[in-house]
Amino acid sequence: MTLAEIINYRRSVRHYKNLPIDSEKVKNCIELATLAPNSSNMQLWEFYHVTNPETLKQLSAACLGQMAATTAQQMVVFVTRQDLYKKRAKTMMALETQNVLKNTLKEKQEKRVKRWEMYYGKVIPFLYARFLGILGLIRKIIVNIVGLFRAIVYQVSENDVRVVVHKTCALAAQTFMLAMANEKYDTCPMEGFDSKKVKSILNLPFGAEINMVISCGIREEQGVWGDRMRVPFNEVYQRIE
């Protein structure tokens, strides 16, 4: 299918046929999801591909028994891992250092390596650290002072950064759903779930958060509830000339 056909094919499906889907194809779609854009390439996400019938049953109950969950053949749980920021930052600093050494003129390498060391070694750890909202408050005070003299990002509170991590994970989730549509597989992103139960079922660590649960399968005819509706485009489109 063309990209336009894939986007038009994708619908939130709430009732699936009792037909198996290929786990390897779903896994490949998850791998494609890892190519989604994400903030500072930190990739603070994990993807839990659930195929075990008993675990699916438990997740269905945690998803409040909605039909999109109870009829799903498989599920993928998208999880944020802000708590891994130190590990990811270290990985990215090593990667960017190698990129500089590989692609930059020798006389410019030292300066650019130091820039990445500053960004991933100091800025990112300072931005992603959390401690009862206190660190976020300190960051807000600093940027408001700096903002008096130059343009700066003001969304640096602990909640602001948490939102960034979840937005990044949602981009991966959308990429996954489009990849599934390309396989003629259907999905439904679910936000109605008991996050504590889902974390317990998957045995997730304290620092993990559930972004969304996506059910997977092949749609029943009545699985799509009605025609697609969007508000008129001219209500949401603004062109700045």
C-alpha positions in Angstrom: 0.0 0.0 0.0 1.0 3.6 -0.4 1.5 5.7 2.7 -1.9 7.4 2.1 -3.6 4.0 1.8 -1.9 2.8 5.0 -3.0 5.8 7.0 -6.6 5.5 5.6 -6.7 1.7 6.3 -5.7 2.1 10.0 -8.7 2.3 12.3 -9.1 1.8 16.0 -10.5 -1.7 16.0 -12.6 -2.8 19.0 -13.5 -6.4 18.0 -11.1 -8.9 16.4 -11.7 -12.2 14.6 -10.6 -15.3 16.4 -7.8 -15.8 13.9 -4.1 -16.0 14.8 -1.6 -13.4 13.6 2.1 -13.9 12.9 4.1 -13.0 15.9 7.2 -12.5 13.8 5.4 -9.9 11.7 4.3 -8.1 14.8 7.9 -8.2 16.2 9.1 -6.7 12.9 6.5 -3.9 13.3 7.9 -3.2 16.8 11.4 -3.1 15.4 10.2 -0.5 12.8 8.7 1.4 15.7 12.2 1.9 17.2 13.0 4.1 14.1 10.5 6.7 15.3 11.8 10.2 16.0 12.5 10.8 19.7 13.9 13.6 21.9 17.7 13.8 21.9 17.7 10.2 20.5 17.5 9.0 24.1 15.0 6.2 23.3 13.6 6.0 26.8 11.1 3.3 25.9 10.5 -0.5 26.1 8.0 -2.6 24.2 6.4 -5.7 25.7 5.1 -8.1 23.1 2.5 -10.3 24.8 1.5 -13.5 23.1 0.9 -15.8 26.1 -2.9 -16.6 26.4 -2.9 -16.4 30.2 -1.1 -13.1 30.3 -3.4 -11.7 27.6 -6.3 -12.7 29.8 -4.8 -10.9 32.8 -4.1 -7.8 30.7 -7.7 -7.8 29.3 -9.0 -7.6 32.9 -6.5 -4.8 33.6 -7.8 -3.0 30.5 -11.3 -3.0 32.2 -12.6 -5.8 30.1 -13.1 -3.7 27.0 -13.7 -5.7 23.8 -10.6 -4.4 22.1 -8.7 -6.2 24.8 -10.8 -9.4 25.4 -10.8 -10.3 21.6 -7.1 -9.3 21.0 -4.9 -12.0 19.6 -1.8 -10.3 20.8 -0.9 -7.1 22.7 2.0 -4.7 22.8 2.5 -2.6 25.9 4.5 0.7 25.3 6.5 1.6 28.3 8.5 4.7 29.2 11.8 4.3 31.0 12.9 7.8 32.1 14.8 6.1 34.9 17.3 4.8 32.3 18.4 8.3 31.3 22.0 7.9 32.6 22.6 4.7 30.6 21.0 6.1 27.4 23.0 9.3 27.7 26.2 7.4 28.1 25.4 5.3 25.0 24.5 8.4 23.0 27.7 10.3 24.0 29.8 7.3 22.8 27.8 7.2 19.5 28.1 10.9 18.8 31.8 10.9 19.6 32.3 8.2 17.1 30.2 10.1 14.6 32.5 13.2 15.1 35.7 11.1 14.7 34.3 9.5 11.6 32.7 12.4 9.8 34.4 15.7 11.0 37.6 17.3 9.9 40.4 16.6 12.4 40.9 20.2 13.5 37.2 20.5 14.5 36.9 17.1 16.3 38.0 18.2 19.7 35.5 21.1 19.9 32.6 19.0 18.7 33.4 16.1 21.0 33.4 18.5 24.0 30.1 19.8 22.9 28.6 16.3 23.0 30.2 15.6 26.3 28.6 18.7 27.7 25.2 17.8 26.3 25.0 14.2 27.2 27.3 14.3 30.2 25.9 17.3 31.9 22.8 18.9 30.3 20.8 15.7 29.8 21.5 14.3 33.3 20.5 17.6 34.8 17.3 17.8 32.7 16.1 14.2 33.2 16.9 13.8 36.9 13.9 13.6 39.3 13.5 14.2 43.0 10.1 15.0 44.4 9.7 17.9 42.0 12.5 19.8 43.6 15.0 19.5 40.8 12.3 20.6 38.3 11.7 23.7 40.4 15.4 24.5 40.4 15.5 24.1 36.6 12.5 26.4 36.2 14.1 29.1 38.2 17.3 28.9 36.2 15.6 29.0 32.8 13.4 31.9 33.8 16.5 33.9 34.7 18.3 32.9 31.5 15.1 33.6 29.5 15.4 37.2 30.4 18.4 37.5 28.1 17.8 34.9 25.3 15.4 32.4 23.9 15.3 29.2 25.9 13.1 26.1 26.5 10.9 26.8 29.5 9.4 23.3 29.8 11.9 21.8 32.2 9.9 20.9 35.3 9.9 17.2 36.2 6.4 16.9 34.8 7.4 18.7 31.6 10.2 16.2 31.0 7.9 13.3 31.8 5.5 14.6 29.1 8.4 14.7 26.6 9.3 11.1 27.4 5.6 10.0 26.9 5.3 12.0 23.6 8.4 10.3 22.3 6.9 6.9 23.2 3.6 7.8 21.5 5.5 8.5 18.3 6.8 5.0 18.4 3.3 3.6 19.1 1.9 5.4 16.1 4.8 4.1 13.9 4.0 0.6 15.1 0.3 0.9 14.3 1.1 2.2 10.8 3.5 -0.7 10.3 0.8 -3.1 11.4 -1.7 -1.6 8.9 0.8 -2.2 6.2 0.7 -5.9 7.1 -3.2 -5.7 7.0 -3.2 -6.3 10.8 -5.4 -4.1 13.0 -4.8 -2.3 16.3 -6.4 -0.3 19.0 -4.5 2.1 21.2 -5.9 1.8 24.7 -5.5 4.3 27.5 -8.3 2.9 29.7 -6.4 0.5 31.9 -5.3 -0.1 35.5 -1.6 1.0 35.3 -0.7 -0.6 38.6 -2.1 -4.0 37.5 -0.4 -3.8 34.1 2.9 -3.0 35.8 2.4 -6.0 38.2 1.5 -8.4 35.4 4.6 -7.4 33.4 6.8 -7.2 36.5 7.9 -3.7 35.6 10.4 -1.8 37.8 9.3 1.2 39.8 10.7 3.8 37.3 8.7 2.4 34.4 5.4 4.0 33.3 2.8 2.6 30.9 2.3 4.8 27.9 -0.4 2.8 26.2 -1.5 -0.7 25.6 -2.1 -1.7 21.9 -4.3 -4.6 21.1 -3.6 -6.5 17.8 -5.6 -8.8 15.5 -7.7 -8.9 12.4 -10.8 -6.8 12.4 -14.4 -8.2 12.5 -16.8 -6.3 10.3 -18.4 -4.7 13.3 -14.9 -4.1 14.8 -14.8 -0.5 13.5 -17.5 1.5 15.1 -19.0 3.6 12.3 -17.6 5.9 9.7 -14.5 7.9 10.3 -15.2 11.4 11.5 -12.9 14.4 11.7 -13.7 18.0 12.3 -13.6 20.2 9.2 -10.0 20.6 8.1 -10.3 24.4 7.9 -11.1 24.4 11.7 -7.7 22.9 12.5 -5.5 24.2 9.7 -3.8 27.5 10.0 -1.4 28.8 7.3 1.1 31.5 8.4 2.3 33.4 5.3 
